[in-house]
């Protein structure tokens, strides 16, 4: 569900807690499930709104950028074109 909310731009803030610990392995969970991005240009980019240290951990608050990338515009145009074809 989180991936759907992210994809539809319904999330206004992401809060991550980073601990100085490593678990390793290739079966760890990503932030969102589903397919990853094909190119670096397709990466979602936010802006760091705040950081703070909480004990040994660090809290990072990330907010979406208000700028839309050309890649996002192309994807939206493709989505609109597909819906028109139906």
N, C-alpha and C positions, 0 to 999 in steps of 0.2 A: 504494500500500500504506500509506503514512503516513497518508493520510486515513482509511482503514479503521481503523487502530490508534487514531487520535484519536477517531473516532466511537464506538468501543467502549470508550473510556476506559482504554486499555492503556498509555498513555504517562504516566510519572510526572514527567518533566522535559523542558523544551524549552530548548535553548541557541541563542541568536541572536547573531550578530556583526554589529554595525553599523559601517560605515565612512563616513567623511566624503566620500562620492562619490555622484554622481547619474548614472544612465544614461538616464532618460527613456523615452518611448515607451509605447504601450498594449499591447505584446505581451510584456511581462515576465511572469515566472512568479510565482504567488502562493505562499503557504506550503503550501497544499494545493490539489489539483485538485478539480474538481467544482463544484457549485452553491454560491453564497454564501448568506448569511443574508438573510431577507426583511425583518426589522426589527431595530432596535438591541437590542430585548429578546432576540433570538435569538443575540446575540454570545456567543461563548465567552469567559469571563473567567477569567484565572488570577491568580496573585499573584507579584510579583517576589521571588524568593528571594535573588538576589544580583546585583551588577553589579561589573565591574572594567574598568579601562582596560588595553588590551593595545596598546602603541605608540600609534598614532593611532586605533585601533578601540576599540569598547566591547563587552564581552560581557555579555549579559543572560540570566540563568537564570530561567525562569518555571516555576512548578509549578501544577498544577490546584488550583482552590478545592475545598474539601470540601463547600461548600454547593451545593445543587441549586436552580436557578431554577424558577419556576412554568412557564415555557415548556418547560423540559426535562422536567418532570413530565408536562405535557400531551402532549408528543411521545411519551414512554414509554407513556402510557396508550393513545394512538392505535396505537402499534406492537403492544401487547398485544392490543387489540381486533381488529386486523387478523389477528393470528396465530390468535386464537380462531375467527374467521370461516372460516378455511381448513379 
